[in-house]
């Protein structure tokens, strides 16, 4: 689970303007860091099926947001993919 301070840092890093918390870039970045955090958790707790379900839900949500962003602006999509170091 990300702390409030970690979330604030991620939001500042990916925000397009002050107070931006809902843009696709910010949402995708937050989901990416939450996915990484849950992946680390599941490596140690292999039988935690409720967390695994939450992880899969976050992956699907991020995939939908990435598809939306790609449709809106290919350049912003490519830039975000490189910055987050995820497959596109």
N, C-alpha and C positions, 0 to 999 in steps of 0.2 A: 504494500500500500504506500502510495506516495504521500509525503508530508505536505502540509500547506506551503511551506517554504519552497520545496522542490517544484510544486505546481506553479507557484508564482514565478520562479526562475524560468521555467519552460514557457510560460505565457509571455513573459517579457522578451524572451529570445525569438519567438515566432509570431508575435503580434504585428499586425499591419499598422495599427494606430493605438493611441492610448485608450485603455479601457476595452480593448478587443479581447474577448474571451470565447466568442462563438464562431469565429471564422473557420472554414474547413482546415486551414493550415494549423491553427492552434489545436483544434480537436484531434487531428491526425497525430500531431506531435505528442499530445497527452496520452492518447491511446497507445502509441508506440512505446513510450516509457512505461506505461502500466503493463503492457504485454511483456516487455523485457523483465520487469519485476516479478510478474506471475510465473514466467518461465523459470527464473532462478528458484522460486519457491517450489515449483513442481519437480525440479531435479532432486530436491531433498525429500519431498513428501509425495512419493509416487502414487499413493492411493487416495489422494485428496481429490475426489471426483467432482465435488461442488466447485472447487477452484478451477478445475480443468474446464468445466462447463462455462464458467465466467470468462476464462481465457478465450475459448472458442467464440463466445459472443462478442468479445472485444475485437477479435481478428475479423469477424464478418462485418462489424460496424466500420472498422478502419478501411476494409476493402470497398465498401459502399461509398465512403467519403472520398477515397482516392479516385474511384470511378467518376464521381461527380466533379472533382477538381480537374481531372483530365479532360472532361467534356467542356468545362468552363475555360480553362487556359492551360494549354500543353506546356508552355514555358514555365509557369508557376509549379506545375506538377513535377516536371523534370528537376527543377531546382530543389524542391522539397525532398524528393526521393534521394538526391545526392546528399543533401544536408543531414537527413536522418539515417542514411546508409541502409536503406531497405530495398528489396526487390520490387520492381514495378510491373 
